[in-house]
Amino acid sequence: MKPHEETEWRCRKCGALLGIRRAGRVHVKHKRAQFVVRGHVMAVCPRCAELNETDSAPPPPAEQPWPAA
């Protein structure tokens, strides 16, 4: 993830927007409350009540198999 890149954190069940990953943190807003979190984050979706988890750090790049020579 580039320094100014943002990615959405969405509910895995219904797709509701839960937060935004930005600059090594997760920004979560619910009604008038706003939270900026670093580390492991858990949230219950306000739409469908599914428990969701994410980390503020970008996931490590997927290991790519080397092409056959």
C-alpha positions in Angstrom: 0.0 0.0 0.0 1.4 3.4 -0.9 1.6 6.1 1.8 -1.4 8.0 0.6 -3.4 5.0 -0.7 -6.8 4.3 0.9 -8.6 1.0 0.9 -12.2 0.3 2.1 -12.9 -2.1 4.9 -16.3 -3.7 4.1 -18.4 -6.3 5.9 -17.7 -9.8 4.6 -21.4 -10.7 4.8 -23.4 -7.7 3.4 -20.7 -5.4 2.0 -21.5 -2.4 4.3 -18.6 0.1 4.6 -17.1 -0.4 8.1 -14.0 1.8 7.8 -11.1 3.1 5.6 -7.5 1.9 5.8 -5.2 4.9 5.5 -1.6 5.6 6.4 -1.2 2.4 8.6 -4.4 3.1 10.5 -8.1 2.2 10.2 -10.6 5.1 10.3 -14.0 4.0 11.6 -17.0 6.3 11.8 -20.4 5.4 13.3 -23.0 8.2 13.7 -21.2 11.0 15.5 -18.3 8.9 16.9 -15.0 8.6 15.0 -12.1 6.3 15.8 -8.6 6.0 14.4 -7.1 2.7 15.3 -3.7 1.0 14.8 -3.3 -2.7 15.1 -5.9 -5.5 15.0 -9.5 -4.1 14.7 -12.8 -5.9 15.3 -16.2 -4.4 14.5 -19.8 -5.7 14.5 -21.6 -4.6 11.3 -24.4 -2.2 12.1 -26.4 -3.5 9.1 -26.3 -7.3 9.6 -24.5 -7.9 12.9 -21.6 -9.9 11.4 -18.4 -9.8 13.4 -15.6 -8.5 11.1 -11.8 -8.3 11.7 -8.9 -6.5 10.0 -5.4 -5.2 10.6 -4.4 -1.6 10.1 -1.1 -2.8 8.5 -1.4 -3.8 4.9 -1.5 -7.6 4.4 1.8 -9.1 3.1 2.0 -9.6 -0.6 0.7 -13.0 -1.8 3.5 -15.3 -2.7 3.6 -15.6 -6.4 4.9 -18.9 -7.8 7.9 -18.3 -10.1 7.2 -18.9 -13.7 8.6 -22.1 -15.2 11.8 -21.5 -17.1 
